Amino acid sequence: MNETPALHRPPQRGIRSWPLSERPRERLLSQGAGALSDAELLAILFGTGTRGATAVDVARGLLARHGGLRDLLIASPLASLGAVGIGPARYAQLQASLEIARRHYGAALRARDPIGSPEDTRRFLIAQLRDRPYEVFCGLYLDNRHRLIAFQELFRGTIDGASVHPREVVREGLAHNAAAIILAHNHPSGVAEPSQADELITRRLADALALVDIRLLDHLIVAGPHTVSFAERGML
């Protein structure tokens, strides 16, 4: 039997009237956050519902409207504000939670001495770049022990590409006193395969950096949850 859409149900009692074992907050404390649905996690973030709808109902309605959690989190203010159950305060909560996740992965990477593994770098870059609606070209500057000095957004373009200038990449590398660099950019199209232009600029950057004794360790392309490594493909 199809479930009646949450926001069109008749008025019901609030979450506080539910059995303790069914309340999202109590379930999180007893079972861990991984046991909760997307709607339950959002309900905890929102705290309260609207007239005639619990916070869980509001969350379910928003997830259905946007087609899932990721699309809800990256929706523009124009697409979000005005929907039932979301105003400026809740939109700000969603954006803050997304930024907290990005910073969490950034802090985890910075906390290591040398970068622990390629997976550390992938997780960090996916968190930073996967939801950008435009192309961003970035650099991770490393010292001679491959410890992260800085992560920097170098160029920003449109969904069709970014104009990358080797001179600027070299200048920033020298300014950070970097011994090595990992480059990365995203493909908002969702296709991670490198283009001919990606291959060309990677060769140009590797040659330019080599002139000042900065080693290009890798160039990664991020497309949604997927990445392609130039180093792993033998393209460096």
Secondary structure, DSSP 8 states (H G I E B T S, - for coil): -----GGGS-----GGGS-GGG-HHHHHHHH-GGGS-HHHHHHHHH---BTTB-HHHHHHHHHHHHTSHHHHHH--HHHHTTSTT--HHHHHHHHHHHHHHHHHHHHHHHTSSB---HHHHHHHHHHHHTT-SS-EEEEEEE-TT-BEEEEEEEEE-BTTB----HHHHHHHHHHTT-SEEEEEEE-TTS-----HHHHHHHHHHHHHHHTTT-EEEEEEEEETTEEEETTTTT--
